[in-house]
Amino acid sequence: MLNLRQDHDPGELASVMAGLAALVGQIDGFKGFAHGRNVDAEGKSPDHPYGFICRFEDQAALGLYAADPRHQALGGRLVALCDGGADGIVVYDLDTETRP
């Protein structure tokens, strides 16, 4: 989830999102990417008006993505768009295959 700067460049955000989407299938195990405006229907995340979701085959694929220089370059551009830099990005790594 992204806490975008008031003066962020929407074109740059779109470019970064397109760059991340283009990595699907380019990094082993990177299976899917979606992004969009935070609807915030419950009013619990107003400071994060935009977000994205990545799907990975497994934790090893997440590690490959994290270490990939293309992802890191796009991440640097994303940090520049967020209020507080890297602190303006909230990340959740969910293991959706684990059941209680």
Biopython code that builds the backbone (N, CA, C, O; Angstrom):
import numpy as np
from Bio.PDB.StructureBuilder import StructureBuilder

atoms = [
    (1, "MET", "N", (0.852, -1.169, 0.000)),
    (1, "MET", "CA", (0.000, 0.000, 0.000)),
    (1, "MET", "C", (0.896, 1.230, 0.000)),
    (1, "MET", "O", (1.935, 1.263, 0.660)),
    (2, "LEU", "N", (0.473, 2.240, -0.754)),
    (2, "LEU", "CA", (1.312, 3.401, -0.992)),
    (2, "LEU", "C", (0.691, 4.668, -0.411)),
    (2, "LEU", "O", (-0.474, 4.973, -0.666)),
    (3, "ASN", "N", (1.472, 5.393, 0.363)),
    (3, "ASN", "CA", (1.108, 6.715, 0.845)),
    (3, "ASN", "C", (1.780, 7.703, -0.103)),
    (3, "ASN", "O", (2.893, 8.164, 0.149)),
    (4, "LEU", "N", (1.098, 8.017, -1.179)),
    (4, "LEU", "CA", (1.672, 8.845, -2.235)),
    (4, "LEU", "C", (1.795, 10.303, -1.802)),
    (4, "LEU", "O", (0.945, 10.827, -1.082)),
    (5, "ARG", "N", (2.866, 10.944, -2.253)),
    (5, "ARG", "CA", (3.034, 12.373, -2.011)),
    (5, "ARG", "C", (1.889, 13.123, -2.702)),
    (5, "ARG", "O", (1.387, 12.691, -3.740)),
    (6, "GLN", "N", (1.489, 14.243, -2.114)),
    (6, "GLN", "CA", (0.437, 15.068, -2.721)),
    (6, "GLN", "C", (0.817, 15.468, -4.141)),
    (6, "GLN", "O", (-0.041, 15.541, -5.020)),
    (7, "ASP", "N", (2.106, 15.729, -4.365)),
    (7, "ASP", "CA", (2.573, 16.218, -5.664)),
    (7, "ASP", "C", (3.171, 15.109, -6.537)),
    (7, "ASP", "O", (3.936, 15.394, -7.458)),
    (8, "HIS", "N", (2.828, 13.846, -6.253)),
    (8, "HIS", "CA", (3.392, 12.754, -7.062)),
    (8, "HIS", "C", (2.956, 12.892, -8.523)),
    (8, "HIS", "O", (1.919, 13.482, -8.827)),
    (9, "ASP", "N", (3.751, 12.347, -9.393)),
    (9, "ASP", "CA", (3.478, 12.381, -10.836)),
    (9, "ASP", "C", (2.681, 11.129, -11.214)),
    (9, "ASP", "O", (3.239, 10.032, -11.202)),
    (10, "PRO", "N", (1.395, 11.262, -11.548)),
    (10, "PRO", "CA", (0.587, 10.094, -11.913)),
    (10, "PRO", "C", (1.162, 9.321, -13.101)),
    (10, "PRO", "O", (1.028, 8.099, -13.166)),
    (11, "GLY", "N", (1.793, 10.014, -14.027)),
    (11, "GLY", "CA", (2.414, 9.343, -15.167)),
    (11, "GLY", "C", (3.574, 8.467, -14.737)),
    (11, "GLY", "O", (3.762, 7.375, -15.274)),
    (12, "GLU", "N", (4.350, 8.932, -13.779)),
    (12, "GLU", "CA", (5.456, 8.132, -13.256)),
    (12, "GLU", "C", (4.917, 6.926, -12.500)),
    (12, "GLU", "O", (5.464, 5.830, -12.619)),
    (13, "LEU", "N", (3.859, 7.109, -11.727)),
    (13, "LEU", "CA", (3.243, 5.979, -11.026)),
    (13, "LEU", "C", (2.775, 4.937, -12.037)),
    (13, "LEU", "O", (3.025, 3.745, -11.854)),
    (14, "ALA", "N", (2.106, 5.368, -13.090)),
    (14, "ALA", "CA", (1.640, 4.443, -14.121)),
    (14, "ALA", "C", (2.811, 3.720, -14.778)),
    (14, "ALA", "O", (2.718, 2.528, -15.072)),
    (15, "SER", "N", (3.900, 4.425, -15.007)),
    (15, "SER", "CA", (5.088, 3.824, -15.613)),
    (15, "SER", "C", (5.702, 2.758, -14.709)),
    (15, "SER", "O", (6.094, 1.689, -15.178)),
    (16, "VAL", "N", (5.782, 3.050, -13.418)),
    (16, "VAL", "CA", (6.333, 2.070, -12.469)),
    (16, "VAL", "C", (5.426, 0.843, -12.406)),
    (16, "VAL", "O", (5.915, -0.286, -12.408)),
    (17, "MET", "N", (4.105, 1.052, -12.350)),
    (17, "MET", "CA", (3.174, -0.078, -12.305)),
    (17, "MET", "C", (3.303, -0.928, -13.568)),
    (17, "MET", "O", (3.279, -2.156, -13.489)),
    (18, "ALA", "N", (3.439, -0.292, -14.727)),
    (18, "ALA", "CA", (3.618, -1.036, -15.979)),
    (18, "ALA", "C", (4.927, -1.812, -15.952)),
    (18, "ALA", "O", (4.989, -2.941, -16.438)),
    (19, "GLY", "N", (5.966, -1.219, -15.392)),
    (19, "GLY", "CA", (7.254, -1.909, -15.293)),
    (19, "GLY", "C", (7.179, -3.126, -14.393)),
    (19, "GLY", "O", (7.745, -4.170, -14.716)),
    (20, "LEU", "N", (6.488, -3.007, -13.270)),
    (20, "LEU", "CA", (6.333, -4.157, -12.376)),
    (20, "LEU", "C", (5.502, -5.250, -13.042)),
    (20, "LEU", "O", (5.833, -6.432, -12.950)),
    (21, "ALA", "N", (4.427, -4.853, -13.709)),
    (21, "ALA", "CA", (3.588, -5.835, -14.403)),
    (21, "ALA", "C", (4.384, -6.579, -15.468)),
    (21, "ALA", "O", (4.163, -7.769, -15.691)),
    (22, "ALA", "N", (5.300, -5.891, -16.118)),
    (22, "ALA", "CA", (6.102, -6.511, -17.178)),
    (22, "ALA", "C", (7.066, -7.568, -16.639)),
    (22, "ALA", "O", (7.566, -8.393, -17.404)),
    (23, "LEU", "N", (7.331, -7.552, -15.339)),
    (23, "LEU", "CA", (8.235, -8.541, -14.750)),
    (23, "LEU", "C", (7.571, -9.898, -14.532)),
    (23, "LEU", "O", (8.255, -10.897, -14.313)),
    (24, "VAL", "N", (6.225, -9.935, -14.592)),
    (24, "VAL", "CA", (5.525, -11.217, -14.456)),
    (24, "VAL", "C", (5.996, -12.128, -15.580)),
    (24, "VAL", "O", (5.953, -11.766, -16.756)),
    (25, "GLY", "N", (6.445, -13.311, -15.198)),
    (25, "GLY", "CA", (6.948, -14.269, -16.175)),
    (25, "GLY", "C", (8.405, -14.043, -16.543)),
    (25, "GLY", "O", (9.037, -14.923, -17.129)),
    (26, "GLN", "N", (8.945, -12.882, -16.209)),
    (26, "GLN", "CA", (10.358, -12.598, -16.468)),
    (26, "GLN", "C", (11.236, -13.032, -15.301)),
    (26, "GLN", "O", (12.426, -13.299, -15.468)),
    (27, "ILE", "N", (10.631, -13.099, -14.114)),
    (27, "ILE", "CA", (11.304, -13.567, -12.905)),
    (27, "ILE", "C", (10.667, -14.897, -12.543)),
    (27, "ILE", "O", (9.448, -14.983, -12.393)),
    (28, "ASP", "N", (11.479, -15.932, -12.401)),
    (28, "ASP", "CA", (10.948, -17.263, -12.092)),
    (28, "ASP", "C", (10.018, -17.218, -10.887)),
    (28, "ASP", "O", (10.384, -16.729, -9.819)),
    (29, "GLY", "N", (8.811, -17.737, -11.080)),
    (29, "GLY", "CA", (7.851, -17.841, -9.987)),
    (29, "GLY", "C", (7.017, -16.601, -9.739)),
    (29, "GLY", "O", (6.147, -16.623, -8.869)),
    (30, "PHE", "N", (7.250, -15.509, -10.477)),
    (30, "PHE", "CA", (6.428, -14.305, -10.348)),
    (30, "PHE", "C", (5.203, -14.530, -11.221)),
    (30, "PHE", "O", (5.271, -14.436, -12.447)),
    (31, "LYS", "N", (4.074, -14.831, -10.569)),
    (31, "LYS", "CA", (2.883, -15.340, -11.254)),
    (31, "LYS", "C", (1.833, -14.293, -11.600)),
    (31, "LYS", "O", (1.064, -14.492, -12.541)),
    (32, "GLY", "N", (1.778, -13.190, -10.870)),
    (32, "GLY", "CA", (0.712, -12.239, -11.153)),
    (32, "GLY", "C", (0.928, -10.903, -10.487)),
    (32, "GLY", "O", (1.634, -10.795, -9.484)),
    (33, "PHE", "N", (0.306, -9.881, -11.063)),
    (33, "PHE", "CA", (0.431, -8.517, -10.571)),
    (33, "PHE", "C", (-0.872, -7.783, -10.854)),
    (33, "PHE", "O", (-1.417, -7.882, -11.954)),
    (34, "ALA", "N", (-1.367, -7.053, -9.873)),
    (34, "ALA", "CA", (-2.541, -6.202, -10.042)),
    (34, "ALA", "C", (-2.321, -4.935, -9.233)),
    (34, "ALA", "O", (-1.643, -4.960, -8.205)),
    (35, "HIS", "N", (-2.885, -3.839, -9.688)),
    (35, "HIS", "CA", (-2.720, -2.570, -8.967)),
    (35, "HIS", "C", (-3.967, -1.725, -9.154)),
    (35, "HIS", "O", (-4.746, -1.941, -10.082)),
    (36, "GLY", "N", (-4.147, -0.755, -8.256)),
    (36, "GLY", "CA", (-5.286, 0.135, -8.394)),
    (36, "GLY", "C", (-5.490, 1.034, -7.196)),
    (36, "GLY", "O", (-4.768, 0.974, -6.201)),
    (37, "ARG", "N", (-6.491, 1.859, -7.330)),
    (37, "ARG", "CA", (-6.873, 2.821, -6.301)),
    (37, "ARG", "C", (-7.471, 2.085, -5.102)),
    (37, "ARG", "O", (-8.227, 1.128, -5.271)),
    (38, "ASN", "N", (-7.139, 2.525, -3.915)),
    (38, "ASN", "CA", (-7.693, 1.967, -2.686)),
    (38, "ASN", "C", (-9.091, 2.536, -2.484)),
    (38, "ASN", "O", (-9.242, 3.736, -2.255)),
    (39, "VAL", "N", (-10.103, 1.701, -2.564)),
    (39, "VAL", "CA", (-11.482, 2.126, -2.369)),
    (39, "VAL", "C", (-11.725, 2.490, -0.898)),
    (39, "VAL", "O", (-12.514, 3.391, -0.615)),
    (40, "ASP", "N", (-11.070, 1.815, 0.029)),
    (40, "ASP", "CA", (-11.146, 2.069, 1.472)),
    (40, "ASP", "C", (-12.598, 2.161, 1.957)),
    (40, "ASP", "O", (-12.962, 3.113, 2.647)),
    (41, "ALA", "N", (-13.410, 1.192, 1.604)),
    (41, "ALA", "CA", (-14.833, 1.181, 1.949)),
    (41, "ALA", "C", (-15.082, 1.227, 3.454)),
    (41, "ALA", "O", (-16.117, 1.729, 3.893)),
    (42, "GLU", "N", (-14.148, 0.711, 4.248)),
    (42, "GLU", "CA", (-14.335, 0.700, 5.700)),
    (42, "GLU", "C", (-13.654, 1.877, 6.383)),
    (42, "GLU", "O", (-13.743, 2.016, 7.603)),
    (43, "GLY", "N", (-12.983, 2.718, 5.625)),
    (43, "GLY", "CA", (-12.334, 3.896, 6.193)),
    (43, "GLY", "C", (-11.165, 3.575, 7.093)),
    (43, "GLY", "O", (-10.901, 4.311, 8.043)),
    (44, "LYS", "N", (-10.456, 2.489, 6.817)),
    (44, "LYS", "CA", (-9.354, 2.067, 7.681)),
    (44, "LYS", "C", (-7.972, 2.362, 7.116)),
    (44, "LYS", "O", (-6.971, 2.164, 7.805)),
    (45, "SER", "N", (-7.901, 2.831, 5.880)),
    (45, "SER", "CA", (-6.583, 3.056, 5.279)),
    (45, "SER", "C", (-6.553, 4.309, 4.398)),
    (45, "SER", "O", (-6.084, 4.257, 3.262)),
    (46, "PRO", "N", (-7.054, 5.437, 4.921)),
    (46, "PRO", "CA", (-7.121, 6.639, 4.080)),
    (46, "PRO", "C", (-5.755, 7.199, 3.689)),
    (46, "PRO", "O", (-5.656, 7.941, 2.712)),
    (47, "ASP", "N", (-4.711, 6.863, 4.425)),
    (47, "ASP", "CA", (-3.375, 7.370, 4.115)),
    (47, "ASP", "C", (-2.691, 6.602, 2.991)),
    (47, "ASP", "O", (-1.575, 6.940, 2.597)),
    (48, "HIS", "N", (-3.349, 5.576, 2.478)),
    (48, "HIS", "CA", (-2.764, 4.738, 1.425)),
    (48, "HIS", "C", (-3.745, 4.646, 0.255)),
    (48, "HIS", "O", (-4.477, 3.665, 0.131)),
    (49, "PRO", "N", (-3.758, 5.672, -0.602)),
    (49, "PRO", "CA", (-4.761, 5.732, -1.658)),
    (49, "PRO", "C", (-4.520, 4.805, -2.849)),
    (49, "PRO", "O", (-5.346, 4.744, -3.760)),
    (50, "TYR", "N", (-3.405, 4.089, -2.852)),
    (50, "TYR", "CA", (-3.088, 3.240, -3.999)),
    (50, "TYR", "C", (-2.328, 2.020, -3.508)),
    (50, "TYR", "O", (-1.654, 2.070, -2.480)),
    (51, "GLY", "N", (-2.438, 0.934, -4.241)),
    (51, "GLY", "CA", (-1.707, -0.258, -3.846)),
    (51, "GLY", "C", (-1.551, -1.241, -4.975)),
    (51, "GLY", "O", (-2.106, -1.065, -6.060)),
    (52, "PHE", "N", (-0.788, -2.280, -4.704)),
    (52, "PHE", "CA", (-0.622, -3.341, -5.686)),
    (52, "PHE", "C", (-0.411, -4.667, -4.978)),
    (52, "PHE", "O", (-0.015, -4.720, -3.814)),
    (53, "ILE", "N", (-0.687, -5.736, -5.714)),
    (53, "ILE", "CA", (-0.571, -7.101, -5.215)),
    (53, "ILE", "C", (0.291, -7.888, -6.188)),
    (53, "ILE", "O", (0.087, -7.840, -7.401)),
    (54, "CYS", "N", (1.254, -8.609, -5.639)),
    (54, "CYS", "CA", (2.076, -9.528, -6.429)),
    (54, "CYS", "C", (1.778, -10.941, -5.956)),
    (54, "CYS", "O", (1.616, -11.176, -4.759)),
    (55, "ARG", "N", (1.706, -11.876, -6.885)),
    (55, "ARG", "CA", (1.535, -13.283, -6.535)),
    (55, "ARG", "C", (2.786, -14.041, -6.941)),
    (55, "ARG", "O", (3.290, -13.892, -8.054)),
    (56, "PHE", "N", (3.280, -14.862, -6.010)),
    (56, "PHE", "CA", (4.489, -15.639, -6.234)),
    (56, "PHE", "C", (4.200, -17.117, -6.030)),
    (56, "PHE", "O", (3.342, -17.495, -5.231)),
    (57, "GLU", "N", (4.916, -17.931, -6.753)),
    (57, "GLU", "CA", (4.758, -19.380, -6.647)),
    (57, "GLU", "C", (5.105, -19.866, -5.242)),
    (57, "GLU", "O", (4.437, -20.747, -4.701)),
    (58, "ASP", "N", (6.144, -19.293, -4.663)),
    (58, "ASP", "CA", (6.592, -19.708, -3.339)),
    (58, "ASP", "C", (7.520, -18.632, -2.774)),
    (58, "ASP", "O", (7.778, -17.616, -3.420)),
    (59, "GLN", "N", (8.009, -18.870, -1.573)),
    (59, "GLN", "CA", (8.869, -17.887, -0.919)),
    (59, "GLN", "C", (10.186, -17.698, -1.666)),
    (59, "GLN", "O", (10.747, -16.602, -1.659)),
    (60, "ALA", "N", (10.681, -18.744, -2.306)),
    (60, "ALA", "CA", (11.909, -18.616, -3.091)),
    (60, "ALA", "C", (11.704, -17.624, -4.239)),
    (60, "ALA", "O", (12.601, -16.837, -4.541)),
    (61, "ALA", "N", (10.541, -17.656, -4.876)),
    (61, "ALA", "CA", (10.239, -16.714, -5.958)),
    (61, "ALA", "C", (10.183, -15.287, -5.439)),
    (61, "ALA", "O", (10.639, -14.362, -6.111)),
    (62, "LEU", "N", (9.623, -15.103, -4.243)),
    (62, "LEU", "CA", (9.613, -13.779, -3.617)),
    (62, "LEU", "C", (11.045, -13.283, -3.417)),
    (62, "LEU", "O", (11.337, -12.107, -3.637)),
    (63, "GLY", "N", (11.925, -14.178, -3.002)),
    (63, "GLY", "CA", (13.328, -13.820, -2.826)),
    (63, "GLY", "C", (13.990, -13.411, -4.130)),
    (63, "GLY", "O", (14.776, -12.464, -4.163)),
    (64, "LEU", "N", (13.674, -14.127, -5.209)),
    (64, "LEU", "CA", (14.218, -13.765, -6.528)),
    (64, "LEU", "C", (13.734, -12.382, -6.953)),
    (64, "LEU", "O", (14.510, -11.574, -7.462)),
    (65, "TYR", "N", (12.461, -12.121, -6.741)),
    (65, "TYR", "CA", (11.871, -10.816, -7.060)),
    (65, "TYR", "C", (12.558, -9.710, -6.261)),
    (65, "TYR", "O", (12.932, -8.675, -6.815)),
    (66, "ALA", "N", (12.720, -9.932, -4.967)),
    (66, "ALA", "CA", (13.321, -8.918, -4.097)),
    (66, "ALA", "C", (14.742, -8.586, -4.528)),
    (66, "ALA", "O", (15.164, -7.433, -4.440)),
    (67, "ALA", "N", (15.477, -9.580, -4.990)),
    (67, "ALA", "CA", (16.885, -9.377, -5.361)),
    (67, "ALA", "C", (17.071, -8.912, -6.804)),
    (67, "ALA", "O", (18.172, -8.516, -7.188)),
    (68, "ASP", "N", (16.015, -8.958, -7.600)),
    (68, "ASP", "CA", (16.139, -8.638, -9.023)),
    (68, "ASP", "C", (16.444, -7.149, -9.217)),
    (68, "ASP", "O", (15.735, -6.306, -8.666)),
    (69, "PRO", "N", (17.478, -6.808, -9.986)),
    (69, "PRO", "CA", (17.837, -5.400, -10.176)),
    (69, "PRO", "C", (16.760, -4.581, -10.888)),
    (69, "PRO", "O", (16.669, -3.372, -10.675)),
    (70, "ARG", "N", (15.950, -5.214, -11.724)),
    (70, "ARG", "CA", (14.852, -4.488, -12.379)),
    (70, "ARG", "C", (13.803, -4.078, -11.353)),
    (70, "ARG", "O", (13.300, -2.955, -11.377)),
    (71, "HIS", "N", (13.478, -5.005, -10.449)),
    (71, "HIS", "CA", (12.531, -4.697, -9.377)),
    (71, "HIS", "C", (13.100, -3.614, -8.475)),
    (71, "HIS", "O", (12.385, -2.689, -8.091)),
    (72, "GLN", "N", (14.369, -3.717, -8.135)),
    (72, "GLN", "CA", (14.991, -2.734, -7.252)),
    (72, "GLN", "C", (14.988, -1.338, -7.869)),
    (72, "GLN", "O", (14.760, -0.352, -7.167)),
    (73, "ALA", "N", (15.241, -1.245, -9.181)),
    (73, "ALA", "CA", (15.221, 0.057, -9.850)),
    (73, "ALA", "C", (13.808, 0.648, -9.845)),
    (73, "ALA", "O", (13.631, 1.838, -9.584)),
    (74, "LEU", "N", (12.811, -0.180, -10.131)),
    (74, "LEU", "CA", (11.425, 0.286, -10.091)),
    (74, "LEU", "C", (11.031, 0.676, -8.672)),
    (74, "LEU", "O", (10.316, 1.657, -8.468)),
    (75, "GLY", "N", (11.493, -0.087, -7.702)),
    (75, "GLY", "CA", (11.222, 0.227, -6.305)),
    (75, "GLY", "C", (11.795, 1.577, -5.902)),
    (75, "GLY", "O", (11.162, 2.321, -5.153)),
    (76, "GLY", "N", (12.978, 1.895, -6.388)),
    (76, "GLY", "CA", (13.567, 3.196, -6.106)),
    (76, "GLY", "C", (12.728, 4.334, -6.651)),
    (76, "GLY", "O", (12.575, 5.375, -6.012)),
    (77, "ARG", "N", (12.191, 4.124, -7.836)),
    (77, "ARG", "CA", (11.312, 5.135, -8.424)),
    (77, "ARG", "C", (10.019, 5.260, -7.627)),
    (77, "ARG", "O", (9.488, 6.359, -7.465)),
    (78, "LEU", "N", (9.515, 4.137, -7.130)),
    (78, "LEU", "CA", (8.288, 4.142, -6.335)),
    (78, "LEU", "C", (8.512, 4.860, -5.003)),
    (78, "LEU", "O", (7.662, 5.635, -4.564)),
    (79, "VAL", "N", (9.635, 4.607, -4.373)),
    (79, "VAL", "CA", (9.978, 5.274, -3.114)),
    (79, "VAL", "C", (9.944, 6.787, -3.296)),
    (79, "VAL", "O", (9.473, 7.508, -2.417)),
    (80, "ALA", "N", (10.439, 7.270, -4.429)),
    (80, "ALA", "CA", (10.470, 8.710, -4.686)),
    (80, "ALA", "C", (9.070, 9.314, -4.813)),
    (80, "ALA", "O", (8.909, 10.523, -4.648)),
    (81, "LEU", "N", (8.067, 8.503, -5.100)),
    (81, "LEU", "CA", (6.692, 8.982, -5.245)),
    (81, "LEU", "C", (5.926, 9.025, -3.926)),
    (81, "LEU", "O", (4.834, 9.588, -3.857)),
    (82, "CYS", "N", (6.499, 8.430, -2.880)),
    (82, "CYS", "CA", (5.763, 8.248, -1.629)),
    (82, "CYS", "C", (6.164, 9.258, -0.563)),
    (82, "CYS", "O", (7.324, 9.655, -0.457)),
    (83, "ASP", "N", (5.181, 9.658, 0.217)),
    (83, "ASP", "CA", (5.408, 10.544, 1.344)),
    (83, "ASP", "C", (6.262, 9.811, 2.374)),
    (83, "ASP", "O", (5.883, 8.741, 2.852)),
    (84, "GLY", "N", (7.389, 10.374, 2.707)),
    (84, "GLY", "CA", (8.297, 9.712, 3.645)),
    (84, "GLY", "C", (9.208, 8.700, 2.985)),
    (84, "GLY", "O", (9.888, 7.943, 3.677)),
    (85, "GLY", "N", (9.238, 8.668, 1.662)),
    (85, "GLY", "CA", (10.101, 7.718, 0.957)),
    (85, "GLY", "C", (9.680, 6.293, 1.234)),
    (85, "GLY", "O", (8.503, 5.956, 1.112)),
    (86, "ALA", "N", (10.631, 5.452, 1.606)),
    (86, "ALA", "CA", (10.338, 4.036, 1.865)),
    (86, "ALA", "C", (9.337, 3.857, 3.004)),
    (86, "ALA", "O", (8.604, 2.869, 3.035)),
    (87, "ASP", "N", (9.303, 4.813, 3.945)),
    (87, "ASP", "CA", (8.343, 4.717, 5.043)),
    (87, "ASP", "C", (6.906, 4.917, 4.569)),
    (87, "ASP", "O", (5.966, 4.608, 5.300)),
    (88, "GLY", "N", (6.728, 5.429, 3.360)),
    (88, "GLY", "CA", (5.404, 5.619, 2.796)),
    (88, "GLY", "C", (4.862, 4.392, 2.083)),
    (88, "GLY", "O", (3.817, 4.451, 1.436)),
    (89, "ILE", "N", (5.583, 3.272, 2.206)),
    (89, "ILE", "CA", (5.154, 2.020, 1.585)),
    (89, "ILE", "C", (4.954, 0.974, 2.674)),
    (89, "ILE", "O", (5.861, 0.705, 3.463)),
    (90, "VAL", "N", (3.769, 0.389, 2.711)),
    (90, "VAL", "CA", (3.469, -0.679, 3.667)),
    (90, "VAL", "C", (3.380, -1.977, 2.879)),
    (90, "VAL", "O", (2.650, -2.071, 1.892)),
    (91, "VAL", "N", (4.136, -2.980, 3.330)),
    (91, "VAL", "CA", (4.204, -4.265, 2.636)),
    (91, "VAL", "C", (3.697, -5.369, 3.560)),
    (91, "VAL", "O", (4.062, -5.427, 4.734)),
    (92, "TYR", "N", (2.863, -6.233, 3.021)),
    (92, "TYR", "CA", (2.410, -7.431, 3.713)),
    (92, "TYR", "C", (2.798, -8.620, 2.842)),
    (92, "TYR", "O", (2.425, -8.679, 1.671)),
    (93, "ASP", "N", (3.536, -9.557, 3.400)),
    (93, "ASP", "CA", (3.899, -10.788, 2.694)),
    (93, "ASP", "C", (3.048, -11.904, 3.296)),
    (93, "ASP", "O", (3.333, -12.386, 4.392)),
    (94, "LEU", "N", (2.012, -12.308, 2.583)),
    (94, "LEU", "CA", (1.066, -13.296, 3.092)),
    (94, "LEU", "C", (1.322, -14.662, 2.495)),
    (94, "LEU", "O", (1.501, -14.797, 1.285)),
    (95, "ASP", "N", (1.338, -15.669, 3.341)),
    (95, "ASP", "CA", (1.412, -17.046, 2.888)),
    (95, "ASP", "C", (-0.017, -17.549, 2.805)),
    (95, "ASP", "O", (-0.580, -17.984, 3.810)),
    (96, "THR", "N", (-0.611, -17.495, 1.620)),
    (96, "THR", "CA", (-2.024, -17.839, 1.460)),
    (96, "THR", "C", (-2.244, -19.343, 1.357)),
    (96, "THR", "O", (-3.388, -19.788, 1.259)),
    (97, "GLU", "N", (-1.194, -20.121, 1.377)),
    (97, "GLU", "CA", (-1.330, -21.573, 1.338)),
    (97, "GLU", "C", (-1.355, -22.175, 2.737)),
    (97, "GLU", "O", (-1.739, -23.331, 2.911)),
    (98, "THR", "N", (-0.950, -21.399, 3.726)),
    (98, "THR", "CA", (-0.950, -21.879, 5.101)),
    (98, "THR", "C", (-2.348, -21.712, 5.685)),
    (98, "THR", "O", (-2.950, -20.644, 5.584)),
    (99, "ARG", "N", (-2.842, -22.750, 6.279)),
    (99, "ARG", "CA", (-4.166, -22.697, 6.896)),
    (99, "ARG", "C", (-4.021, -22.938, 8.401)),
    (99, "ARG", "O", (-3.191, -23.735, 8.837)),
    (100, "PRO", "N", (-4.852, -22.230, 9.192)),
    (100, "PRO", "CA", (-4.773, -22.421, 10.671)),
    (100, "PRO", "C", (-5.131, -23.832, 11.086)),
    (100, "PRO", "O", (-5.114, -24.149, 12.275)),
]
sb = StructureBuilder()
sb.init_structure("model")
sb.init_model(0)
sb.init_chain("A")
sb.init_seg("    ")
for serial, (resi, resn, name, xyz) in enumerate(atoms, 1):
    if name == "N":
        sb.init_residue(resn, " ", resi, " ")
    sb.init_atom(name, np.array(xyz, "f"), 0.0, 1.0, " ", f" {name:<3s}", serial, name[0])
structure = sb.get_structure()
